[in-house]
Every structure is written in C-alpha cells, then in structure tokens.
Amino acid sequence: MNTKTSVIVIDDHAIFRMGVVQALALSDDITVVGQGSSAQEALTLAETLKPDVALIDVSMPGGGIAAATEIGRRFPDIKVLMLTVSEEDDDILRALDAGVAGYILKGVPAPELIAIVSMVKGGKSYIAPNLGLRLFNVMREKSEPDAISERLSGLTPKQRSTFELLANGYSNRQIAEKLGVQIKTIKFHMSCIFSKLGVTNRVEAALLSQQYLNHKS
C-alpha cells in the first residue's frame, strides 16, 4: 500500500493558502498535514510533522528563503518547493543556492502543482519553464560543446560519475546510494564540480549536464 505524500503549506495570504490546500486535496496521493504563515511556523511544522514536502512562499514574515535554508540544514529529507509570484533573478538564485527542490510561480494549475509535488517527492527537481529558459540563456555561452568538454576534462573519475548521475536527475542522497558512499562525500564532490565547471549552484550544474547529455547523444 502506497503512503501518501505529506505536505505543509506556508503562505501569509490565507485565501491563497486555502486555494493551494484545496488544489492538493484533488489528489488521492497527497495529504496536507499542516499550514502556516511565517518562517518560524514553517520551521515548527517541519520539526513536529516531518513532512515529505514543504511548499513555502518567498515573501512572508521571516523570509521564505531563510526558512528553506534552515529546513534544508536541519531536516535534509524534507523537499522544499518555493511557490511565489517573484520572477526576480536574485530571488530565484538565492532559492536555488538554499538547496530548494523547485521554484514554482503562483497561478500554476492544480494538476500541474500536484504533478510537481509528486515529482520532487520522487527525488526530481523543478523550475518554472520560463524561468528555466532564462537561466538556460544565462548559461548558454558556458554550455557550448567545446566548452563542456574542456571543463569536464578537469573532473576526476568519481566527480564525473557524480556529474553524470546529476545529469540524469538523481538527488545527492540517490547519488550517494548509487555510488556506495556517504552523502557528505557527494556534497564534497558537488562543491568541487561547481568550482571546476564555473557554476554556482545545483540548477546551473543540471542545465550544463543536460547540454552534456545532448552532446553525448
């Protein structure tokens, strides 16, 4: 018997929060176990309920990105999704640097929101398509085939294995299990990979890795 995906919804706009809860209730596989309106409430709910996924607004009392950062530090098994109206590059990059599993724009249809929650619960990541395209364009010059090959040549065999699993959508924990090492080892490899490839976060590395896979094929 499958266990339902447990979710907490944190947004200081009560009417919008209610709409999100109602949207998720359309799925038989998702259950909303808690609601809040601030960063502090997000942390309290994360600690007491240990949900699978936390849906958090960027702009709320205490700061959504600050909450996401702290949840990632204290409860690494919880997948954090930012659900926001903000399309500011700075907010997107800060959220990605905080290690969120996804960045969704408010107004997303209920079926798509349900699919995204299920996706990140399964270890995948998500970013709104138009935002992903913007980041892709930022990375474009870095992602030409010759540039990719040149930078990949600086990776050790273990770093290249890590990078290839990242390219296939695996989370740090899944990569660690695949390679039979501790997750802290993968985090160390990721830091080295970011430095050698000239990227600053996991999503930039994932965009580059997709170009790598396309180049290989």
Secondary structure by P-SEA (a helix, b strand, c coil): ccccbbbbbbcccaaaaaaaaaaaacccccccccccccaaaaaaaaaaccccbbbbbccccccaaaaaaaaaaccccbbbbbbcccccaaaaaaaaaacccccccccccaaaaaaaaaaaaaccccccaaaaaaaaaaacccccaaaaaaaaccccaaaaaaaaaaaacccaaaaaaaacccaaaaaaaaaaaaaaaccccaaaaaaaaaaaaaaac
